[in-house]
């Protein structure tokens, strides 16, 4: 089928496009390149530079492309940003523009790349899809708001599936994580290893976890992409539902640091720092539902593989996509 992929130049979007092409789908990628990398977009796909907030141009684009389905990954996702308007303009208003353009183009299927941040600080671990939705930041709130918008558009023959997950990591042979300013722990640790950053600050060592540091859910980028493809290909059967993706147990910050040390073979200096406000001790999502409904099983569930694939890509692309 012909699939319109928003955010195709991003870390996750580029790998989703790669996997869609491997599954013999046709990809038309869409991105404003505000934070994405043009070089990450697979050459076999058509690329359109555009913005979801440019409503008229978006309508014209969808009419021309006439896709069979949409995979929606474009989003404002920098949770350190203090401007809540950015999240709601891009993630909600931009999303509504996309849905309206789909209706005009006659496109009825959409897989939405959501986030486990919709849950906020969980009451139980692992987090199931039925858990209360109490976002603690504008990013999570905007994603949850768009999920609710999707449920209303179902009444107008739009068939959605939402996928929720925490920390994407790892790399494929051709595509990995590269940003002007890194915000994720693994690429930041690589910068320390490579001497591009003096040291790493470990925020909090007194949490009620096995080693006192925060535990987080990590999932390989390839496994995330596989889930998007599976959801798209089965949307007629599972439409209208949301699914979590996770490794089931999570890894602590100290485990991540030690794994990076072992994989890279380099010293990794770090310093203890006070807890950051709002950091829960443990965030792990249950993936039982997606395993049962879609047969999704991560091909790279262990942290060592996630770190190793990311490190191999980083060494092969020292300047990212430049």
Backbone torsions as a table, in degrees:
resi	resn	phi	psi	omega
1	UNK	NA	161.3	177.1
2	UNK	-89.9	120.9	-173.8
3	UNK	-117.8	126.9	177.1
4	UNK	-92.0	114.6	-174.8
5	UNK	-109.1	110.3	175.9
6	UNK	-84.3	146.6	-176.4
7	UNK	72.0	30.1	-173.1
8	UNK	-67.6	-22.0	-178.9
9	UNK	-90.0	1.5	178.4
10	UNK	-83.4	173.0	-179.0
11	UNK	-56.0	-52.2	-178.8
12	UNK	-77.7	-43.0	-177.3
13	UNK	-58.8	-38.9	-178.4
14	UNK	-66.9	-36.4	179.9
15	UNK	-76.3	-35.1	173.8
16	UNK	-60.1	-44.7	177.8
17	UNK	-61.0	-41.1	178.4
18	UNK	-58.7	-46.1	-177.9
19	UNK	-71.6	-34.3	176.0
20	UNK	-62.9	-42.0	178.6
21	UNK	-65.2	-40.2	178.1
22	UNK	-62.7	-28.3	179.2
23	UNK	-89.6	13.0	175.2
24	UNK	69.6	28.3	171.5
25	UNK	-94.7	157.7	175.7
26	UNK	-93.5	132.9	-176.0
27	UNK	-115.8	128.9	169.1
28	UNK	-115.7	111.2	-175.9
29	UNK	-93.3	147.7	-176.6
30	UNK	-137.2	129.2	-177.6
31	UNK	-162.6	145.6	176.5
32	UNK	-91.4	-2.6	177.3
33	UNK	60.6	21.5	177.2
34	UNK	-64.8	-41.8	177.6
35	UNK	-130.2	-4.9	180.0
36	UNK	-85.3	172.4	-179.0
37	UNK	-118.0	117.9	179.7
38	UNK	-57.2	-34.4	-179.2
39	UNK	-69.0	-13.5	179.5
40	UNK	-82.5	-16.5	-176.1
41	UNK	-73.5	126.8	179.9
42	UNK	-57.2	135.9	-177.0
43	UNK	-65.9	-21.9	-178.7
44	UNK	-77.1	-8.5	-178.4
45	UNK	-99.4	157.4	170.7
46	UNK	-82.1	139.2	179.8
47	UNK	-120.1	134.0	176.8
48	UNK	-124.7	121.7	175.0
49	UNK	-85.2	123.3	-178.0
50	UNK	-169.4	174.1	-175.0
51	UNK	-129.3	134.9	179.8
52	UNK	-63.5	-21.0	-179.6
53	UNK	-83.1	-10.5	174.8
54	UNK	-89.4	83.5	-167.9
55	UNK	-59.6	-48.9	-176.7
56	UNK	-63.8	-43.2	179.4
57	UNK	-65.7	-37.1	178.4
58	UNK	-63.7	-42.4	178.1
59	UNK	-60.2	-44.7	179.8
60	UNK	-63.4	-40.1	-179.4
61	UNK	-63.7	-47.5	-179.4
62	UNK	-65.4	-36.8	176.9
63	UNK	-61.5	-42.8	-178.1
64	UNK	-69.7	-45.5	-176.0
65	UNK	-71.6	-39.1	-178.0
66	UNK	47.7	60.6	-177.6
67	UNK	-72.5	157.0	174.4
68	UNK	-77.8	-27.2	-176.5
69	UNK	-159.2	164.5	178.1
70	UNK	-124.7	138.2	166.2
71	UNK	-114.6	115.5	-169.8
72	UNK	-104.5	105.6	179.8
73	UNK	-117.3	-13.8	-177.8
74	UNK	-62.2	129.6	-177.1
75	UNK	-164.7	156.4	165.6
76	UNK	-88.5	119.4	-169.9
77	UNK	-130.4	4.7	-178.4
78	UNK	-80.4	95.4	-172.7
79	UNK	-69.2	-11.3	176.6
80	UNK	-77.7	-12.8	-179.2
81	UNK	-69.6	135.2	-175.9
82	UNK	-94.4	2.9	-178.9
83	UNK	-98.3	100.4	-177.6
84	UNK	-64.7	-26.8	-179.4
85	UNK	-59.2	-32.8	179.1
86	UNK	-58.4	-44.5	-176.9
87	UNK	-67.6	-43.6	-176.6
88	UNK	-73.9	-34.9	177.1
89	UNK	-64.4	-50.6	-176.0
90	UNK	-75.4	-50.0	-169.9
91	UNK	-81.1	-23.5	179.6
92	UNK	-108.2	-59.0	-179.6
93	UNK	-61.9	-45.3	177.5
94	UNK	-61.2	-39.1	178.2
95	UNK	-65.3	-40.1	177.7
96	UNK	-64.5	-40.9	175.9
97	UNK	-57.6	-41.9	179.7
98	UNK	-63.4	-44.4	-179.8
99	UNK	-63.8	-41.3	178.5
100	UNK	-65.4	-38.5	177.2
101	UNK	-65.7	-37.4	176.7
102	UNK	-61.3	-43.6	-179.1
103	UNK	-61.6	-41.5	179.6
104	UNK	-66.8	-37.1	-178.9
105	UNK	-81.0	-9.9	-178.8
106	UNK	80.9	19.4	178.9
107	UNK	-92.8	125.7	-170.4
108	UNK	-115.4	-8.2	-175.3
109	UNK	-113.1	134.2	178.7
110	UNK	-143.9	130.3	171.0
111	UNK	-103.5	121.3	-176.0
112	UNK	-103.6	124.6	176.3
113	UNK	-84.4	96.7	-176.8
114	UNK	-93.5	-148.0	-177.0
115	UNK	-156.2	149.8	174.2
116	UNK	-75.1	-3.5	174.9
117	UNK	-67.3	-11.1	176.5
118	UNK	-64.1	-20.2	-176.5
119	UNK	-85.1	-23.0	-175.3
120	UNK	69.6	-143.8	177.9
121	UNK	-82.4	115.0	-171.1
122	UNK	-72.9	151.9	175.5
123	UNK	-86.3	-29.6	178.5
124	UNK	-137.3	155.1	178.8
125	UNK	-127.3	136.1	-2.9
126	UNK	-73.6	160.8	-174.5
127	UNK	-84.6	123.6	176.8
128	UNK	-94.7	163.0	-178.4
129	UNK	-61.2	-24.8	-178.8
130	UNK	-83.4	-2.4	-178.2
131	UNK	-63.3	153.6	178.3
132	UNK	-58.1	144.3	179.0
133	UNK	-101.9	104.5	-177.8
134	UNK	-136.3	72.2	-177.6
135	UNK	-57.5	147.2	-179.8
136	UNK	-108.8	3.3	176.7
137	UNK	-146.6	167.2	-176.8
138	UNK	-65.3	-31.3	178.1
139	UNK	-60.3	-54.4	-179.7
140	UNK	-62.6	-38.7	179.6
141	UNK	-65.2	-40.5	-179.1
142	UNK	-67.7	-36.6	177.3
143	UNK	-68.2	-41.6	177.5
144	UNK	-64.5	-39.8	179.3
145	UNK	-61.3	-41.3	179.7
146	UNK	-69.9	-34.5	174.0
147	UNK	-58.1	-40.4	179.1
148	UNK	-68.2	-37.6	175.6
149	UNK	-59.9	-43.2	179.3
150	UNK	-57.8	-40.4	-178.6
151	UNK	-63.9	-31.6	177.0
152	UNK	-75.0	-34.7	179.6
153	UNK	-71.9	-16.0	173.9
154	UNK	-58.4	-28.8	179.5
155	UNK	-68.8	-15.4	179.8
156	UNK	-112.1	34.0	171.4
157	UNK	70.3	16.3	170.5
158	UNK	-86.2	130.3	-178.3
159	UNK	-110.3	106.3	-176.4
160	UNK	-104.8	157.4	165.5
161	UNK	-136.4	134.9	178.5
162	UNK	-112.3	137.5	178.9
163	UNK	-117.3	126.1	-176.9
164	UNK	-115.3	134.5	179.2
165	UNK	-157.3	166.3	-179.2
166	UNK	-96.8	-98.0	-167.4
167	UNK	-100.9	109.7	173.7
168	UNK	-77.7	140.9	177.9
169	UNK	-156.4	178.3	-178.9
170	UNK	84.8	-172.9	-177.9
171	UNK	-159.0	158.6	166.7
172	UNK	-93.1	-178.1	-179.7
173	UNK	-63.2	-38.0	-174.4
174	UNK	-96.5	-22.3	-169.6
175	UNK	-134.6	134.6	179.3
176	UNK	-146.9	-167.5	-173.7
177	UNK	-91.3	122.3	-179.9
178	UNK	-149.0	115.3	178.6
179	UNK	-132.1	156.5	176.4
180	UNK	-62.3	-40.8	175.7
181	UNK	-127.7	111.7	-177.9
182	UNK	-75.3	140.5	178.7
183	UNK	-124.5	-8.5	-177.4
184	UNK	-97.8	148.3	-169.1
185	UNK	-61.7	-43.4	-174.5
186	UNK	-66.8	-51.0	176.3
187	UNK	-63.2	-29.8	175.6
188	UNK	-65.9	-42.4	177.7
189	UNK	-63.7	-35.4	176.0
190	UNK	-62.4	-38.6	178.9
191	UNK	-63.0	-36.7	176.6
192	UNK	-66.3	-45.8	178.9
193	UNK	-57.3	-40.5	-176.2
194	UNK	-86.2	3.1	178.4
195	UNK	77.0	13.2	179.5
196	UNK	-86.6	-11.5	178.3
197	UNK	-140.8	138.6	-171.9
198	UNK	-65.6	-46.8	-179.5
199	UNK	-159.4	175.4	-179.5
200	UNK	-113.7	136.7	177.8
201	UNK	-96.5	120.1	179.0
202	UNK	-95.2	105.9	-173.3
203	UNK	-84.0	100.9	175.2
204	UNK	94.2	121.3	177.6
205	UNK	-128.2	14.0	-176.2
206	UNK	-124.0	28.3	177.6
207	UNK	-76.9	156.4	178.0
208	UNK	-77.7	61.0	177.2
209	UNK	-126.1	174.1	-174.6
210	UNK	-57.9	-39.5	-178.9
211	UNK	-114.3	7.9	175.9
212	UNK	86.5	-2.7	179.5
213	UNK	-110.1	160.9	-177.4
214	UNK	-58.7	144.2	175.4
215	UNK	-110.2	131.3	-178.1
216	UNK	-132.1	156.7	-179.2
217	UNK	-90.7	121.7	178.0
218	UNK	-115.1	143.1	-179.0
219	UNK	-142.0	135.3	-176.7
220	UNK	-66.9	139.9	-177.6
221	UNK	-57.8	-34.8	178.5
222	UNK	-66.9	-35.8	178.2
223	UNK	-70.8	-35.2	174.9
224	UNK	-63.0	-45.8	-179.8
225	UNK	-62.7	-41.4	178.2
226	UNK	-58.7	-39.7	-179.7
227	UNK	-65.2	-38.1	177.8
228	UNK	-63.5	-41.8	179.3
229	UNK	-66.3	-45.0	178.3
230	UNK	-59.9	-44.3	-180.0
231	UNK	-62.0	-41.9	-179.9
232	UNK	-63.9	-45.2	-176.0
233	UNK	-72.7	-15.5	180.0
234	UNK	-117.4	17.0	-171.0
235	UNK	-64.0	-28.5	177.8
236	UNK	-63.5	-26.0	-178.2
237	UNK	-94.2	-29.9	-171.9
238	UNK	-116.3	5.2	-176.2
239	UNK	-52.5	144.1	178.5
240	UNK	89.3	4.0	-176.4
241	UNK	-113.5	162.9	173.6
242	UNK	-118.0	144.4	-177.9
243	UNK	-132.4	137.3	171.4
244	UNK	-86.3	151.5	168.0
245	UNK	-126.4	135.1	178.3
246	UNK	-167.2	169.7	179.0
247	UNK	-92.4	-5.8	172.5
248	UNK	93.9	-26.7	-176.8
249	UNK	-125.6	-39.7	-178.5
250	UNK	87.7	167.6	179.4
251	UNK	-134.1	142.9	-179.6
252	UNK	-80.4	162.0	178.0
253	UNK	-60.3	-37.7	177.6
254	UNK	-66.5	-37.0	176.3
255	UNK	-63.3	-39.5	178.3
256	UNK	-64.7	-45.1	179.3
257	UNK	-59.7	-47.2	-178.1
258	UNK	-65.8	-37.0	178.4
259	UNK	-66.4	-40.5	176.8
260	UNK	-63.2	-40.3	176.4
261	UNK	-58.9	-47.6	-176.9
262	UNK	-66.7	-42.3	-177.4
263	UNK	-68.7	-42.8	-175.9
264	UNK	-84.4	-24.3	-176.9
265	UNK	71.3	22.4	-177.9
266	UNK	-118.2	151.8	171.0
267	UNK	-63.6	153.7	-178.5
268	UNK	-140.4	88.8	-178.9
269	UNK	-68.1	139.0	173.7
270	UNK	-146.0	160.4	179.5
271	UNK	-127.6	141.4	177.4
272	UNK	-72.9	141.3	179.8
273	UNK	-137.5	159.8	179.3
274	UNK	-62.2	159.2	175.2
275	UNK	-56.8	150.3	170.7
276	UNK	-91.1	141.0	179.0
277	UNK	-58.9	133.9	175.1
278	UNK	85.4	2.9	179.0
279	UNK	-83.9	109.0	176.8
280	UNK	-67.5	155.9	-179.9
281	UNK	-66.2	-38.9	-173.4
282	UNK	-146.0	131.3	176.0
283	UNK	-133.0	108.2	-179.5
284	UNK	-139.9	130.5	-178.8
285	UNK	-98.6	144.2	173.3
286	UNK	-81.3	135.3	177.7
287	UNK	-114.1	19.4	-177.2
288	UNK	-59.5	-42.2	-175.8
289	UNK	-65.1	-46.1	-177.6
290	UNK	-69.9	-30.3	176.2
291	UNK	-66.1	-42.7	-178.3
292	UNK	-72.3	-41.9	-173.6
293	UNK	-82.5	-33.2	-174.8
294	UNK	-118.5	-5.3	-177.7
295	UNK	68.4	23.6	-179.4
296	UNK	-75.1	124.4	175.5
297	UNK	-134.2	120.7	-178.6
298	UNK	-56.4	132.0	176.2
299	UNK	-81.3	-19.3	-177.4
300	UNK	-132.1	68.1	-174.0
301	UNK	-80.3	-16.1	-173.8
302	UNK	-92.2	145.7	-176.1
303	UNK	-62.8	-36.8	-178.7
304	UNK	-59.4	-43.0	179.2
305	UNK	-66.5	-41.7	178.9
306	UNK	-59.4	-47.0	-179.1
307	UNK	-67.9	-42.8	-177.2
308	UNK	-62.6	-44.5	-179.9
309	UNK	-65.3	-37.5	178.0
310	UNK	-66.1	-39.8	-179.5
311	UNK	-68.5	-41.0	178.3
312	UNK	-62.1	-41.0	178.3
313	UNK	-67.0	-40.0	-179.6
314	UNK	-63.2	-40.6	179.0
315	UNK	-68.3	-37.4	-179.6
316	UNK	-75.5	-20.2	-178.1
317	UNK	-130.5	68.0	-175.3
318	UNK	-61.8	-23.9	177.9
319	UNK	-106.8	22.1	-179.1
320	UNK	65.1	-129.9	179.7
321	UNK	-97.6	8.6	-179.0
322	UNK	-68.5	NA	NA
